[in-house]
Structure formats: structure tokens, C-alpha cells
């Protein structure tokens, strides 16, 4: 078990009311040289913009040869073209022979695809994805529209222990999970936990959509807002930890103050550099290239960041750390990185500590 009792309540070390806490002294010579970068740029984006799928419609009737440049917020299409879509098609240079044998082969392929796509949809999206009328609920929990109006791409359903079928818009359920303060995913109609095979199916569907650059937030405007893009970035990170067995609510991350974000960075740095006593082999396995000059895991010493007061900058920087810790190619190494990150998270946040008390043990007077 890992705690902070060795270092005491760091929040009490500063005499200024709004100053960030000081870190315990570490000899400068003990810090690996490649990790430290002297000087800190004032405005530096830590997290790059997320990939979002481009609208599959033509730009307009006047420009049918140009693809719409807007983001696809309604499945394959943007809000402007979702109701009456005209799919953009690039000119193909491949000529298909028109003989009878080729036509028969094409019909066989079409018949096979039509029959197999329903089985594939049932496996990926549940029993009511093709026929939403089979579900017990007939309205979406977020938009309050009928479930038949949910785009087929975003439909996800499951059967509970009582054999009741429930269907959801993946975007609505993911946004509900991100707004809840609990680590578990609950059915909003029955308040029962969604776990086991249905939970794995839901996470797999979310990961599949994000791998194909589909957005998992509702978008009623022509372009995604900055808040929606940020929500999607945090949601992507949370899904990575969910897949590794560490369920996380987005409200835990958004509720962190500047002092807690600073302490989060310090705890991760302290765990990684000293407290866990990790070998060089383990460090490079969990985060390849962590000590390189171009992409160091920790760009600055904790004491160098005491002057930063911008919440947006802090959240982006911590989000980048959380993503780097689960970026290894092997799952075992990603699981180790998630363990280190959630340990630091539990030390800093009382809410996380309630759900993951086994990660950290400390007296109440030593907690942050």
C-alpha cells in the first residue's frame, strides 16, 4: 500500500493563502537529466486536437465533387446534411467487366453481406439494434426522442437478468456515465448496475466508434464546440482505463482544483521517480521513451510549476500524463501504468479514495 504519510500534509507548507504547496526537497543531482527542461513556455498545448470523422456528404449541389469539410456529429453526416444526405463518392478508376458471371458473383456477395450484417450488428450492438421496438423503453434518455429515431450506428442494447431488453444511444449512455459520480455504469430506468458481458459489449462498441473517428457526444451545432471536444478527449481517456479494469467518472477529473492538479502531478512524479523504486526496464516498458529529450514523461520538476494558475493548462497537462501511462503496446504494461495513475489519483482525491481505498492507506490527518 502506498500513502503520503512520509511527506506530511503538503498543503500546510505554504504561508501564502493562494500559493501552491511546496514539494519535499530532492537533490537536483538525483534527477535524470533528460527528464528536466529548464524554462517553461507560457502557452504550450500539451494535448493535440482529437481526431473527428469528416462528414460523408457532398459540400452542396453546386459542388458535388467536393466533400463537406464539417465534422460528422450525427453518425456519418454533420448536422446540416443529416436529414437529407447525399453521400460523397470519389471517382473510381477501376472498371468492372459487365459480363453475366461477374453480375452473378456480385449478387452472391450482396446477399451474403445483407444476411451477415444483421448477425454482426446483433453481436456488436445487441438484440434491439435492428428492431428497437423489441426494447422495453421507447424513448432516449437524453434527447427524449423515440428509439426508432436513434441512428443505427449509435444504437446499443442489452438484455438484463430478468430478460428485459433495453436500448440506448451510445452517446447518451456515455455522457450519462461521464456525469455520474459513481465508478459503475447503471441502467437509468432500473438503477441496476450494467456489468459483466453487457459492460464489455458497451465499452467495445465505444472503442470501435472512436477508432473510426465517430464522436461520442451529442452535437446540435454545425461544428463541435471547444467544450464538446474537451469532453470527448476526457471520455477517450476514461474508456482506456475502463478497459483496464479501472472505472472512472469524468466528474472526478473535472472536480479537481488547481492545488489538487498540482499535487496530482507531484504524486505521479514522486511515485515514478522514487517511491515505487521502479527499474529502468519497467519504466521503459510502461512508457516507452519516457526519458527522451523530445517526449519526456515529466517535462518539469514539480517546484517549477508552482507559478502556474491556469486550470485549463493544468487539466490538459494531467490528461496527457494519464494517456501516456497507458500507451504501451502490451496490456500488462498498460495495466501497470493505470495502477500508478489511479494510485496518485486516490491519494489526491477523496472521492476516488472512497472507490479505490485498496490503492492507498493513510491516516485522515495526512490526507489532502
Secondary structure, 3 states (H helix, E strand, C coil): CCCCCCCCCHHHCCCCCCCCCCCCCCCHHHCCHHHCCCCCCCCCCCCCCCCCCECCEECCCCCCCCECCCECCECCECCCCCCCCCECCCCCCCCCCCCHHHHHHHHHHHHHHHHHHHHHHHHHHCCCCCCHHHCCCCECCCCCCEHHHCCHHHEEEEECCCCCEEEEEHHHHHHHHHHCCCCCCECCCCCCECCCHHHHHHHHHHHHHHHCCCCCCCCCCCCCCHHHHHHHHHHHHHHHHHHCCCCCCHHHHHCCCHHHHHHHHHHHHHHHHHHCCCCHHHHHHHCCCCCCCCCCCCCCCHHHHCCCCCHHHHHHHHHHHHHHCCCCCCHHHHHHHHHHHHHHHHHHCHHHHHHCHHHCCCCHHHCC
